[in-house]
Every structure is written in structure tokens, then in C-alpha cells.
Amino acid sequence: MKMHYATLRLGRTATEAQIKAAYRARARELHPDAVPTVDPRGFVELSEAYQTLTDPAARADYDARLLSYCRKLKWVLCEGCGQPNRVPRVPAGQVATCGRCRIELPAVGVEETPRSRLREKAIEVAVEIGGDLLDVAGDYLHQRLAKMRRGGGV
């Protein structure tokens, strides 16, 4: 699947004027006549992205296919630059950011897994019984040490 928004470095909410401006700016970077050292395939991809996103029917079709594709791969599209980002799981208290522009990504599709819930519950239980466990272990080790000092061995 081609990433037209990422090619133009735009989010999915870009207007036709923004698409046109981004196309012209990127064309100056990718056109083989302007920069002879660049690969002409980059300009061809840019032109295809522009044609697709400026035609309302083609854009609607492309958006539907893109969102389906991203959902299947568990990707989140950056609203700032259009870059697809894989966000499998975000730990509590942290925020996922785009790999290209560092904008905060929405947490859509990021779910708490049963394993993380189990881990949180295990931590709660350990905190509750931690003091008692340390007392028992401390008493046992103290008895063993006292026995060793008396010469009783282990």
C-alpha cells in the first residue's frame, strides 16, 4: 500500500490547498530536472499521490483502503505528517509519538492486555504481603545464621 499522505508529508485532514502547496514544495526536492541526483521514481510517486488526493472520489476510496490496511497492521497515522506508526502497546503514563515529526499520536486501537492487568494485580498482592513475607524470611535467615554461629552447621 502506498502512503500518499506520508509522501506529501501531510495529515489526512489536509485541504486541497495544503495538498497543492505540499506537492509544489516536495516537487522542488524530487523533480529530476531540479535535482539531477535524485531518483526519478520519487517524483513519480509524488505525482501519483497528488493526483489521488486531489480527486475527491479517488481520495475517499484511498482513505477507506488506507484505514483498513492500517487497522489490520495495528498502525496509527500521524495527523501532522501522515507517517504510519506501529503502536502495539503504550505503557500507562507514557505517550506514543510519531517517528518522523514527534507529534503525540492518538491512543486509538491501543488496548490494555490481560497480561498487563495480571501483572498489575500481582504487584498489588506483592505490596500487600511484602511486609509479612520479609518478616518470615528475615526470621528464617536469622535462625539459620544463629545456628551456624553456634557451630551447628547449615
Secondary structure, 3 states (H helix, E strand, C coil): CCCHHHHHCCCCCCCHHHHHHHHHHHHHHHCCCCCCCCCHHHHHHHHHHHHHHHCHHHHHHHHHHHHHHHHHHCEEECCCCCCEEECCCCCCCCCCECCCCCCECCCCCCCCCHHHHHHHHHHHHHHHHHHHHHHHHHHHHHHHHHHHHCCCCC
